[in-house]
Amino acid sequence: MNISHISLLTLTAAALASCAPYPPSLANPFIPNQPTTQGEVPAPTVDTTNSIPLGRPSPDGNKKMVISPYSPYNIIDITGYSSGDIVGDPSTASPNPSTGKLDLTTAKHFRLP
């Protein structure tokens, strides 16, 4: 074989080897839980330890009102929100000691039905 043929074969082999996919362990070490095959991507895990209570629909059938799961079980207007959203019950908020006004960031939250 001629020297030019050997170098051509070497370059061809190197080009083809560079087209092979990375092994899963070398793909990207910064992304946890990578799929180990080129098949389907695994489903995301759902955190079930932090369960958020579900509000109840209004007894009069009004779709813009729900009953809070927290005492005193007030009816809350949910206009602008959709099913599955997480909202706060303003009646469970604590007053801010310096202003005396309700601090809505302390309200208990629940999921809309």
Backbone as CSV, one residue per row, in Angstrom:
resi,resn,N_x,N_y,N_z,CA_x,CA_y,CA_z,C_x,C_y,C_z
1,MET,0.821,-1.185,0.000,0.000,0.000,0.000,0.864,1.248,0.000
2,ASN,0.356,2.204,-0.590,1.044,3.471,-0.705,0.817,4.276,0.584
3,ILE,1.711,5.170,0.908,1.616,6.015,2.105,0.357,6.880,2.032
4,SER,0.003,7.382,0.871,-1.175,8.231,0.762,-2.456,7.438,1.046
5,HIS,-2.471,6.157,0.661,-3.632,5.324,0.955,-3.773,5.078,2.457
6,ILE,-2.674,4.850,3.139,-2.702,4.603,4.583,-3.180,5.847,5.317
7,SER,-2.670,7.002,4.931,-3.108,8.232,5.602,-4.570,8.529,5.281
8,LEU,-5.026,8.212,4.073,-6.424,8.402,3.721,-7.316,7.476,4.548
9,LEU,-6.923,6.237,4.718,-7.681,5.288,5.543,-7.701,5.729,7.006
10,THR,-6.593,6.239,7.490,-6.513,6.707,8.876,-7.440,7.896,9.091
11,LEU,-7.426,8.840,8.161,-8.300,10.004,8.282,-9.780,9.606,8.187
12,THR,-10.088,8.653,7.305,-11.469,8.189,7.176,-11.937,7.510,8.455
13,ALA,-11.089,6.673,9.039,-11.440,5.987,10.289,-11.634,6.995,11.418
14,ALA,-10.796,8.014,11.469,-10.927,9.027,12.516,-12.205,9.834,12.332
15,ALA,-12.555,10.141,11.085,-13.787,10.895,10.825,-15.013,10.071,11.205
16,LEU,-15.019,8.792,10.871,-16.154,7.943,11.223,-16.247,7.732,12.733
17,ALA,-15.129,7.622,13.406,-15.143,7.435,14.859,-15.667,8.681,15.566
18,SER,-15.435,9.856,14.987,-15.922,11.073,15.619,-17.435,11.236,15.479
19,CYS,-18.067,10.495,14.569,-19.515,10.568,14.377,-20.287,9.699,15.354
20,ALA,-19.624,8.822,16.081,-20.294,7.918,17.022,-20.807,8.724,18.209
21,PRO,-21.969,8.359,18.766,-22.484,9.088,19.934,-21.611,8.829,21.157
22,TYR,-21.632,9.803,22.067,-20.890,9.647,23.307,-21.515,8.549,24.145
23,PRO,-20.699,7.847,24.926,-21.302,6.921,25.888,-22.095,7.723,26.921
24,PRO,-23.143,7.144,27.523,-23.976,7.902,28.469,-23.192,8.518,29.613
25,SER,-22.128,7.878,30.052,-21.373,8.425,31.179,-20.606,9.688,30.802
26,LEU,-20.356,9.913,29.499,-19.608,11.086,29.073,-20.482,12.149,28.424
27,ALA,-21.768,11.898,28.265,-22.634,12.811,27.524,-22.623,14.209,28.131
28,ASN,-23.031,14.357,29.373,-22.968,15.647,30.053,-23.002,15.373,31.557
29,PRO,-21.881,15.498,32.232,-21.853,15.170,33.660,-22.613,16.163,34.526
30,PHE,-23.026,17.320,33.975,-23.701,18.330,34.769,-25.215,18.168,34.787
31,ILE,-25.766,17.287,33.973,-27.206,17.054,33.947,-27.487,15.736,34.659
32,PRO,-28.139,15.766,35.845,-28.410,14.518,36.561,-29.541,13.744,35.899
33,ASN,-29.572,12.463,36.151,-30.622,11.558,35.690,-30.805,11.588,34.170
34,GLN,-29.676,11.528,33.454,-29.773,11.465,32.008,-30.290,10.096,31.601
35,PRO,-31.007,10.009,30.503,-31.382,8.694,30.012,-30.122,7.957,29.560
36,THR,-30.046,6.675,29.854,-28.849,5.919,29.529,-28.912,5.320,28.142
37,THR,-30.050,5.403,27.489,-30.164,4.903,26.125,-30.643,6.032,25.239
38,GLN,-30.699,5.764,23.964,-31.162,6.775,23.019,-32.669,6.675,22.828
39,GLY,-33.377,5.937,23.699,-34.816,5.730,23.587,-35.601,6.863,24.214
40,GLU,-36.667,6.526,24.915,-37.560,7.512,25.507,-36.921,8.205,26.707
41,VAL,-37.328,9.421,26.941,-36.873,10.182,28.099,-37.741,9.769,29.279
42,PRO,-37.148,9.508,30.467,-37.967,9.085,31.603,-38.899,10.198,32.068
43,ALA,-40.030,9.807,32.628,-41.014,10.761,33.137,-40.452,11.477,34.357
44,PRO,-40.806,12.750,34.560,-40.321,13.466,35.739,-40.941,12.886,37.004
45,THR,-40.206,12.983,38.096,-40.730,12.503,39.364,-41.624,13.562,39.975
46,VAL,-42.660,13.127,40.662,-43.617,14.032,41.285,-43.417,13.955,42.788
47,ASP,-43.272,15.109,43.412,-43.097,15.174,44.855,-44.462,15.039,45.527
48,THR,-44.706,13.869,46.148,-45.986,13.642,46.804,-45.906,13.892,48.309
49,THR,-44.725,14.268,48.822,-44.602,14.502,50.254,-45.247,15.820,50.668
50,ASN,-45.307,16.782,49.753,-45.887,18.086,50.067,-47.272,18.160,49.434
51,SER,-48.262,17.619,50.131,-49.606,17.615,49.559,-50.307,18.926,49.896
52,ILE,-50.859,19.541,48.874,-51.587,20.797,49.026,-53.064,20.455,49.016
53,PRO,-53.831,20.907,50.017,-55.255,20.566,50.050,-56.014,21.154,48.868
54,LEU,-57.136,20.559,48.590,-57.966,20.953,47.461,-59.182,21.713,47.956
55,GLY,-59.457,22.865,47.343,-60.664,23.614,47.669,-61.888,22.886,47.135
56,ARG,-63.061,23.268,47.616,-64.306,22.644,47.159,-65.097,23.632,46.319
57,PRO,-65.836,23.126,45.329,-66.671,24.032,44.529,-67.739,24.694,45.383
58,SER,-68.168,25.854,44.958,-69.202,26.603,45.662,-70.518,25.823,45.638
59,PRO,-71.257,25.813,46.745,-72.504,25.032,46.785,-73.580,25.577,45.847
60,ASP,-73.508,26.856,45.472,-74.528,27.393,44.573,-74.191,27.167,43.103
61,GLY,-73.063,26.506,42.822,-72.696,26.180,41.453,-71.951,27.272,40.714
62,ASN,-71.628,28.366,41.387,-70.894,29.456,40.759,-69.456,29.002,40.513
63,LYS,-69.026,28.998,39.246,-67.702,28.508,38.885,-66.581,29.482,39.249
64,LYS,-66.934,30.701,39.650,-65.925,31.687,40.028,-65.719,31.753,41.532
65,MET,-66.338,30.842,42.277,-66.219,30.824,43.738,-65.886,29.408,44.206
66,VAL,-65.007,29.312,45.214,-64.687,28.033,45.849,-64.715,28.198,47.359
67,ILE,-64.842,27.081,48.051,-64.805,27.085,49.516,-63.403,26.685,49.949
68,SER,-62.817,27.490,50.813,-61.482,27.222,51.323,-61.482,25.959,52.182
69,PRO,-60.411,25.143,52.113,-60.331,23.963,52.974,-59.916,24.303,54.408
70,TYR,-59.656,25.570,54.685,-59.212,25.995,56.014,-60.346,26.705,56.753
71,SER,-60.364,26.520,58.069,-61.344,27.188,58.918,-61.106,28.681,58.811
72,PRO,-62.084,29.472,58.655,-63.531,29.387,58.814,-64.272,28.997,57.535
73,TYR,-63.587,28.373,56.556,-64.200,27.839,55.339,-64.943,28.917,54.549
74,ASN,-64.260,30.009,54.302,-64.843,31.125,53.554,-64.983,30.789,52.077
75,ILE,-65.916,31.458,51.430,-66.060,31.350,49.983,-65.150,32.406,49.366
76,ILE,-64.286,31.968,48.440,-63.264,32.841,47.869,-63.504,33.005,46.372
77,ASP,-63.405,34.251,45.904,-63.553,34.560,44.486,-62.257,34.180,43.767
78,ILE,-62.361,33.330,42.743,-61.181,32.871,42.009,-61.199,33.350,40.563
79,THR,-61.837,34.475,40.301,-61.890,35.022,38.952,-60.467,35.257,38.453
80,GLY,-60.162,34.774,37.258,-58.836,34.935,36.679,-57.921,33.753,36.903
81,TYR,-58.327,32.804,37.712,-57.537,31.604,37.953,-58.183,30.423,37.251
82,SER,-57.400,29.371,37.017,-57.950,28.179,36.370,-57.776,26.972,37.280
83,SER,-58.418,25.887,36.907,-58.371,24.659,37.693,-56.926,24.184,37.822
84,GLY,-56.542,23.798,39.038,-55.190,23.322,39.303,-54.247,24.386,39.824
85,ASP,-54.623,25.664,39.715,-53.780,26.742,40.238,-53.752,26.686,41.760
86,ILE,-52.668,27.197,42.328,-52.537,27.266,43.783,-52.781,28.706,44.199
87,VAL,-53.737,28.892,45.115,-54.116,30.222,45.576,-54.036,30.267,47.097
88,GLY,-54.051,31.481,47.643,-54.001,31.656,49.089,-55.355,32.054,49.647
89,ASP,-55.607,31.669,50.885,-56.834,32.045,51.589,-56.510,33.263,52.445
90,PRO,-56.994,34.453,52.067,-56.638,35.664,52.815,-57.132,35.662,54.257
91,SER,-58.146,34.857,54.581,-58.646,34.834,55.956,-57.683,34.103,56.892
92,THR,-56.688,33.403,56.377,-55.716,32.713,57.225,-54.418,33.495,57.365
93,ALA,-54.326,34.681,56.766,-53.108,35.496,56.837,-52.953,36.092,58.232
94,SER,-51.712,36.256,58.638,-51.402,36.859,59.942,-51.183,38.354,59.783
95,PRO,-51.548,39.135,60.801,-51.292,40.580,60.706,-49.810,40.889,60.890
96,ASN,-49.338,41.881,60.169,-47.969,42.350,60.300,-47.899,43.195,61.574
97,PRO,-47.007,42.868,62.507,-46.966,43.596,63.779,-46.635,45.083,63.632
98,SER,-45.856,45.451,62.640,-45.465,46.853,62.524,-46.545,47.710,61.870
99,THR,-47.304,47.161,60.934,-48.315,47.957,60.242,-49.733,47.648,60.700
100,GLY,-49.948,46.458,61.255,-51.282,46.066,61.672,-52.129,45.535,60.527
101,LYS,-51.603,45.566,59.309,-52.341,45.067,58.147,-52.023,43.588,57.938
102,LEU,-52.924,42.905,57.208,-52.692,41.490,56.935,-51.503,41.314,55.998
103,ASP,-50.639,40.359,56.334,-49.500,40.008,55.491,-49.918,38.799,54.663
104,LEU,-50.294,39.024,53.399,-50.832,37.950,52.563,-49.805,36.879,52.225
105,THR,-48.508,37.145,52.472,-47.508,36.111,52.222,-47.572,35.004,53.279
106,THR,-48.276,35.246,54.379,-48.407,34.228,55.427,-49.694,33.418,55.281
107,ALA,-50.491,33.671,54.249,-51.762,32.962,54.057,-51.498,31.505,53.690
108,LYS,-52.408,30.630,54.114,-52.320,29.212,53.757,-52.783,29.046,52.314
109,HIS,-52.155,28.126,51.609,-52.440,27.926,50.192,-53.201,26.633,49.951
110,PHE,-53.985,26.617,48.864,-54.687,25.408,48.437,-54.828,25.395,46.936
111,ARG,-55.112,24.209,46.415,-55.247,24.020,44.963,-56.703,24.129,44.553
112,LEU,-56.942,24.751,43.399,-58.310,24.909,42.896,-58.794,23.612,42.242
113,PRO,-60.068,23.287,42.463,-60.594,22.056,41.857,-60.795,22.217,40.351
